[in-house]
Each structure stands twice: as structure tokens, then as C-alpha cells.
Amino acid sequence: MVIFEPLLLRIMLTAPVSPNLQQIVVAGHSAGAQVAQRWAAVSTLSTQTPLLTWVANPDSLLWLSADRPLDTSTCATYDYWKEGLSN
């Protein structure tokens, strides 16, 4: 996402390029949804323009904490990437 963020979003946020821009939507479906969700979780982009992330039907979701609704005692890697952030 290092390339995606500067090249696309920063161009869109440049006033002469898009002076009437009112909202940015980063959308993804399936594998694209995984990319969109993980980008939203780790991005440091700061903007005055409202930014919405739309995620549809990802194969997996990134958990933002180690808490899970089920017992994790039998799985030592339950919070590893791609479902978690421990590693």
C-alpha cells in the first residue's frame, strides 16, 4: 500500500486535480476487500476530505485486538497475520 496511497489518494487530494472532491471511498470485494481493510487498519493518511472504507466479502478479517469470541488455547498462532497483528 506504500505505492497505492501516495500515488492515487494524494493525487486525488490535490486541489487543482480535484477541487470539488467531497468524499473518497476505498472499496474492495473479496481479495480487494482484504487489502482495503488492512490498508484502513494501518494507514496513517490524514485528510480533511471524508474517507470511507467499504469492505465486501473478504476471505478473512483482520482483528484489531487479541480478543476472540471462541477459545483460543489450542491455537498458538490465532493472532498472527493475516487475522491478527501479533507477528
Contacts in CASP RR format, 6 or more apart in sequence:
PFRMAT RR
TARGET T0000
AUTHOR 0000-0000-0000
METHOD contacts of the structure
MODEL  1
MVIFEPLLLRIMLTAPVSPNLQQIVVAGHSAGAQVAQRWAAVSTLSTQTP
LLTWVANPDSLLWLSADRPLDTSTCATYDYWKEGLSN
1 35 0 8 1.000
1 38 0 8 1.000
1 39 0 8 1.000
1 42 0 8 1.000
1 43 0 8 1.000
4 39 0 8 1.000
5 39 0 8 1.000
5 43 0 8 1.000
5 45 0 8 1.000
9 24 0 8 1.000
9 45 0 8 1.000
9 47 0 8 1.000
11 17 0 8 1.000
12 18 0 8 1.000
12 21 0 8 1.000
12 24 0 8 1.000
13 21 0 8 1.000
13 24 0 8 1.000
13 47 0 8 1.000
13 49 0 8 1.000
21 49 0 8 1.000
22 49 0 8 1.000
22 50 0 8 1.000
23 49 0 8 1.000
23 50 0 8 1.000
23 51 0 8 1.000
23 52 0 8 1.000
24 47 0 8 1.000
24 49 0 8 1.000
24 50 0 8 1.000
24 51 0 8 1.000
24 52 0 8 1.000
25 51 0 8 1.000
25 52 0 8 1.000
25 53 0 8 1.000
25 54 0 8 1.000
26 36 0 8 1.000
26 39 0 8 1.000
26 40 0 8 1.000
26 51 0 8 1.000
26 52 0 8 1.000
26 53 0 8 1.000
26 54 0 8 1.000
27 36 0 8 1.000
27 53 0 8 1.000
27 54 0 8 1.000
27 55 0 8 1.000
27 56 0 8 1.000
28 35 0 8 1.000
28 36 0 8 1.000
28 54 0 8 1.000
28 55 0 8 1.000
28 56 0 8 1.000
29 56 0 8 1.000
29 57 0 8 1.000
30 56 0 8 1.000
30 57 0 8 1.000
30 58 0 8 1.000
30 59 0 8 1.000
31 58 0 8 1.000
31 59 0 8 1.000
32 58 0 8 1.000
33 55 0 8 1.000
33 56 0 8 1.000
33 57 0 8 1.000
33 58 0 8 1.000
34 58 0 8 1.000
34 59 0 8 1.000
34 60 0 8 1.000
34 82 0 8 1.000
36 53 0 8 1.000
36 54 0 8 1.000
36 55 0 8 1.000
37 53 0 8 1.000
37 55 0 8 1.000
37 58 0 8 1.000
37 61 0 8 1.000
37 62 0 8 1.000
38 62 0 8 1.000
38 82 0 8 1.000
39 53 0 8 1.000
40 53 0 8 1.000
40 55 0 8 1.000
41 62 0 8 1.000
41 64 0 8 1.000
41 85 0 8 1.000
45 51 0 8 1.000
60 82 0 8 1.000
60 83 0 8 1.000
61 83 0 8 1.000
62 82 0 8 1.000
62 83 0 8 1.000
62 84 0 8 1.000
62 85 0 8 1.000
63 79 0 8 1.000
63 83 0 8 1.000
63 84 0 8 1.000
63 85 0 8 1.000
64 85 0 8 1.000
66 79 0 8 1.000
66 84 0 8 1.000
66 86 0 8 1.000
68 78 0 8 1.000
72 78 0 8 1.000
72 79 0 8 1.000
79 85 0 8 1.000
79 86 0 8 1.000
79 87 0 8 1.000
80 86 0 8 1.000
80 87 0 8 1.000
81 87 0 8 1.000
END
